[in-house]
Amino acid sequence: MLDHIFLSVSDIPRSIRFYDAALSKLGITARLDYDGKDGPPGHPDLKGFGANGRVFFWLREGVVEGRAVHVGFVAGSKAEVDAAYAAAMDQGAVDKGAPGARLHYDPDYYAANVLDPDGYSLEFVYKKWQHAL
């Protein structure tokens, strides 16, 4: 299991608006700003997103290598996938696959794919079998 990821972005305020809008639809509503001066020399300022007492997705200003990263975010339902996709598109995402079943993976794999403002590949995904009681 991953603890956290840092994503370098070109415009922090724009990326915060984008991720606030899209991730809030998935229940990722916690935000934390970390001042780099509190860390070791050269530590970047970080803008964090999380849920359930954990901050796990962090933005930092830096060199963008959009094609180098794909991040899949867990959705709790198909409706959350749809809502995150719509919010991302409203914030300027580029469509890379509208919400729907991804039959090449599994009939119960429901997802939407976008590129964020820096070209990073994002997926909002609901896998029915991962939510079974």
Secondary structure, DSSP 8 states (H G I E B T S, - for coil): ----EEEEES-HHHHHHHHHHHHHTTT--EEEEE-GGGSSTT---EEEEEETTEEEEEEEES---GGG-EEEEE-SSHHHHHHHHHHHHHTT-EEEEEEEE-TTT-TTEEEEEEE-TT--EEEEEEEGGGS--
